[in-house]
Amino acid sequence: MAVEPVRLIDWSKGIDNRSPDNRLQEGFARDMVNLDPGATLSSRVGYERVVETEDCRAVMTLGDQVLFVDGDKLKRYVAGVVEELYTVSAAGPVGHTTHNGELFISTANATLRYDGKQVRRWGVSDVFMSPAPSVTPKEGVEGRQLFAMTYINEHGEEGGTGQPGSCPAGTLTFDIPTIPDGCRARIYVSPVNSTTLYLQGETASPGDMVIHRVDTNTQVLTTAGKYAPTPGSLLASDNGTILVAVGDAVYYTDPMTPHLVEYDKAFFQYPEPVTMLLSGMNGVYVGADKVYRLSGVTTDEPRQDSADDVAPIPGTGSNTPSGEAVWMTRYGMRRESPDPREGIMPASSDRFHLGHHEKGATGVVEHNGQRRVVTTTKQIGGQGGLAAADYFEAEVIRP
């Protein structure tokens, strides 16, 4: 029986679904489903089930540990063993980021942090209004003094407080209210007619604290007007600060003190809800009605400019192994150039149109010595991309 030779086309350049059917250039394919582009077609690497879940809503890693939210439980998977770590909200978004070797996690009703051993609260209880002291006047002393109270937890993290109160000068007696578990209360007082507050005492028990004379050789109050982080849907870490997306705004924590936020000034506002928050090589990329780039967030003059006029598909933001930010749009992949002067590169928009999708997921897969960014998306009103089966479709043309 004679063997008929078959010509194989090099498909290494991937999909081109924008050119006419009879105008495909060498190296492109019309479409591929669960196949890796290359000189020969190969099925995309599969998967192995390691944990059975009921309602898995988020997956994150820290070192060799895999954490995931299943229903109302935050769980840990290590070396084939699953453990429950914490009870969380049973519904709503879960944001997370790795910051200074810790996982910071936000659910619908809680902000948490995990150091590889234990889960604890991210933030310290706020003091919105400091308890006003009773004042015993002193002879020859006239004017006013400022006062404030804060809480400090067992990790040495001091919480925020509202703007300091004011009272007549004299001997001040503070009635310390019930203190949150694991915390101590601190009282700060200013000298007469001064605006600088100094630490005067610290206690773990409610009751009276009397200040006869202000000691100015102590710590100065630095957390006035700052508060604990509030839950958000997306998190990102950038240059010592954590950014959190809440609705159509992004706020960011104080540099090097992720348990404090100055909400009055540490935020950016957008015309639509934020759907992507991604830290890259040249800044933080925020997706809303389009994509914005934030830079210099930790400086006194943070900047924001437009990075791309096309909105990202929610859930598709990721980073390459070298740190560049990548995401998917209806026109295909966008990739951050390592050179900040080049901005965002439309990696495939000239030949690939994905269409309108409501959400997706992206990951970096290493297989056969190659690293690829793999994305699955769900069409608006359609089924998810993972619902497709593998198949091969080809057209044989006889000369």
N, C-alpha and C positions, 0 to 999 in steps of 0.2 A: 504494500500500500504506500502510495506516494505521500510524502510529508509536505504540507503546504506552509511556506514561510509566512509568518505574521509580523507586521511592523509594530514595534512598541514605541509609543510616544513618551517623551520625558515630561512627567507631570510635576516636576519639582517646584514650579512657581505657584502652584495652588489653583484656586478657583478664579475664573473670570466669567461672571454672569451678567456683565454689562455689554460686552461686544456682541455683534450679530453672530448667529450660530455658525455661519460660514466664514467668519473672520477671526476665529481663535488663533492666537499666535502660538508658536512652538513653546512648549513647556507649561501651558495652562490646560486646565480641565473645566468643563462646563459646571460640574458640581461634584462634591464628594460628601459622603455621609459616613462618619466614623472611620475614615481612612486618612493615613498620613501621606501628604504629598511627597513625591520622590521619583527617582528614575524607575522604580517599580512600585506597584501598589502594595501596601501592607496595612493590615487591620490595625486600628488604633489600639494601644495597650488597654487591656481590660482592667477589672477591679476584683478585689476579694473582700467579701463581707467579714468583718472582724467583730462587730458589735450589732446586735439587733436593737432597734429603738422603736418607740411608739410615735413620738412627735419631736424629731430632732430639728431644732431651729437655729443652731449655731455650732460651729466647730472652730477650735483655736488650738494652738500649740505653744508649749513653753519647754524648750529643750527636747527631751525624749518623751514628754508627756503630752497627751492629747486630751483636751477638755472639751466637753460638748454639753449643750442644754437640751434635755429631753423632757418635754412637758414642763413640770415645775421643779425639776431637779438639775442642778449643775453637777456633772459627773466627770470623773477622771479615768482615763484608760492608759495603763502602763503595763507592758509585758504580759498582755493577755488578761489582765485583771481590771475590772470595773468597780469604782467606788463612788458613792454619793458624797459630795462635798458641801452642798448648800442648797437650801430651798429658795426658789426664786418665783417671780410671777409666771403663771401658767400660759400667758399670752403676751403678745406685743413684741417689738423688735429687741434684738440683743446686739449691742455694739461692743467692740473689743479692740485693744491694741496692746502691743508690747512696748514698754517704756522703762528704760534703765533696768532691764532684767526682770521685770515684773509684768504680769498680765493685769490690765485694767479693764473691767467689765461693767457695762451698763445695761440694766434690764428696765422694764417698764416702771418699776417702783424702787429700784435700789442701785447704788453705785458701789462696786466691790473691787478689791485688788487681791492678787494671788502671787505669792513669792516662790511657789514650787512646793510649799509645805502646808500652808494654811490660807483659808479665805477669810478676809476681814473687811470691815467697812472702809470704803474710800472716801475720806472726809471726816471732819470732826464736827460735833454738834455746834450750831451757831447760837450766838447770843444776840437776838434782835434788839432787845432793850435791856440795858444794864440796870440792876436794882439801885434805886436812888437811896443815898445814905441819910440817916438822921444827923443833924449838924449841931454841935455844941460850940457857940462862938468863943473866940479867944480874944482877950483884951489886947487892943492895939493892932489886931490883924483884920484888915478889911480887903475885900475883893472877892473874886470867885475862883473856883477850882474845877477842873474837868475830871471825870471819872469814867471807868469802863471795866467790864468783866469779860473774861474769855474762859474757854475750857481747853485743857491740854490732855491728850490721851497717853496711854502707857508707852507709846512709841515715840514720845517727845514731840508730836505734831500739835501745834497750837491752832485752834480754830479762829474763825472770824467773829467780829462784833460790829454792831451798828455804830453810827456816829456817837462819840462820847457825850455823856450828859454833863450838865453844869449845875453847880450848887454853891451857896455862900461858903467862904473860907471858914475853917475852924477844925475842931476834932470831928472826924467822920466815922460813923458806925454803920457798917454794911450788914444787912441781914441776908446771908448767902442762902439761896433757895436749894431745893433738891438738885443734886449733881448727877448727870448721866453716868451710867455704869462704866467703870474703867477710866474715868476722867477725874481731873482735879480742877478746881476753880481758881482763877487768878484775878486779883484786883489791881488795877492801875489807877494812879492819881497824879495830877499835875501839881507843881508848885503854884502858889497864889499868882493869879493873872498871867499864867503861862499856858502855852498850847501843847507842850510836850508832856506825855504821860509816862510815868515810870512804874515798874512792878513793885508793889508794896507787900504782897503776901500771896500765899498759895495754900489751898486746903482741899482735903478730900471729903470733908464733912460739912453739912449745912449748919448755919448758926451765925453768930455775930463775929465780925472782924473789925477791930478798932484801929484807926490810923490817926496817931497823935501828931506826927511830923513826917513830911514827905522825904523819903530817902531818894536822892538823885544819883546814887552810885549803883544803879541796878539797870536791868534790861528796859529798853524803850518799847512802847507799844507800836507794832508794825502791821497789825492785821485789821485795823479799823476800816470799815467799808468793804471788807472781803468776806466771802462766804464759801461753804462747801459746794462741790460740784453737784449739779442736778442731773437726773437721768436724760440720756439722749439716744438717738437711733444709730449714730455712726461716730467712731472715734479714730483719731490719728495722732501719732507722736512725731514731733518735729523740734529738734534743737532744744531739748530740755523742757518742753511744754506739751501739754495734751490738748488737742482740739476736739470739741464735742458738737455735733450737729443736733439741733432741736428745732423741728419744724423748718421755718425759712431763715433760721439764724445759725451762726457758728460762734461759740464762745471758746476762749482758751484760758488755761490755768496759768498761774504765776510761774515764771521760770524757776526750775529746780524745787518748787514747792507745789506738787500736783494736787494737794488737798485744799488749795485756796484759789478762788476766782474773784476778780474785781469786775463784777458784771456791768458796772456803769460805763466802762470804757473798753473792756477786753472782749469785743464781739464784732462780727460782720453780719450785715443784713442782706437778704436776697429777695428778688421778686417772686420766686416760687420755692416750694419746699426743697431742701437739699437732699439729693439722691446719691451723691458720691462725695467722699472725703478721703483723699489719698495723698500721702506724703511721698514725694519723689526726690530726685537728685537736685532739682533747682527750685523747690518750693512745695507748697501744699495745693493740690488741685481740688476745687469745689465744684460739683456738678449741680446745676439748678435749671434755669431756662437755657443756659449754655454752660461752658466750663470756665471758671475763673482760676487765677493763680495767685496765691498769697506768698509773700516773701518778707523777710525781716520781722517775723511775728514777735520774736523776743526782744526786739529793739524798741526804742522810743517812737519810731516812725514806721510802723508796719505798712506794707504796700499791697495793693490789689490791682491786678490788670486782667484783661480778657485773654484767655489762652486758646479757646476754640469756640466757634459760633454754633456748634452742634451739641445738643444735650447728650450726655452719656446714657447708656442703658443701665438702670439701677442694678447694683450687685456685681458688675463686671470689672470693677477697678482692681488692679493687682500690680505687683512689681516683678520685674525680671530679676534673675539672680544677681545681676550687676547693679540693681537699684533703680532702674528707670521705671517711671510710672506708665502703665498701659491700661486702656479701657476700650470698650466696644461702643460704637454708635450705629445708627441705622445705615451709615455708609461704610461700615467696617471698622477696623482697628485704628486707634490713635496711639501714638507712641511718643514719649518725651525724648527729645534729643539730649545726649550728654552735654552738648554745647548749648548753654542758655541762650545764645544769640539766635539759634535756629528754632527754638520754641517747640511746638508740637508738630510731629510729622504725621501726615495722613498715609499710613502704611499701605493701605490697599484700596482707597476710595476711587481711584481711577479705573478699577476693574471689578470691584466687588460692592454689591448693594445688599445689605442684610435685611432691610425693611424695619417696620415698626414693631418693637418688642417691649413688653412691660417690665420684664426683669430678667436676670440671668445670674450666672456664676462663672468665675474664671479661676484657673489654677495653672501652675507651671509643672509640666510633666517631663521627666527625663527618661528616655527610652532608646536603646541601641546607640548610646553615645550622643544623642541629640536632645536638646532642650526645646520644648515648644510651649507656647501659651495656648491653652485649650479653653474654649468658652462654650457653654450651653445656654441658650436663651429661650424664653417662652413668648410666643407671639401674642399680641393683644387679641383676646378672644379665642386663642388656639391652645393646643396642648404644648407641653414642654418639649424641648429638644431631645431630652433623654428618652422620650417615648418611641424613638425610631429604632428599627431593626437594621442590622448590617445587611447590605446588599451590594452587588456589583452590576453595573449597567454599562454596556459598551456598544458601539456601533462598528460593524465590520464593513469596510468599503473595498470593493474589488475593482482593480484598475481596468 
